[in-house]
Amino acid sequence: MSGCKLISIIRQTVGFPKPAYWAIENYKICNGNIAEVKDSNITGLPNGIKPVINNIVQEARQYGKATADYYGYRIVGKTQAYNNKVYIYVLYGIELQNILTN
């Protein structure tokens, strides 16, 4: 990845009759050119990560933010003061895999 950067684009989509969801695209940019594009979705997350996410939600509500590692995944939780929602960011390495709200 020398000389390359990874940029994640996050789009919240709204569709009728389906509920809104997050669409995430990870772009690898090398020397000003897009070298690779990957779409991320929740189906690729391991089964055992759900309890870790629940713990992060509880800790973020209590302390304002929390992080945890799970077999190469990094889970980051942050609380928004104005709406009391917890936003969970799930990364694998440096690629954003999913965003959850609670």
Secondary structure by P-SEA (a helix, b strand, c coil): cccbbbbbbbbbcccccccbbbbbbbbbbccccccbbbbbccccccccaaaaaaaaaaaaaaccccccccccbbbbbbbbccccbbbbbbbccccccccccc
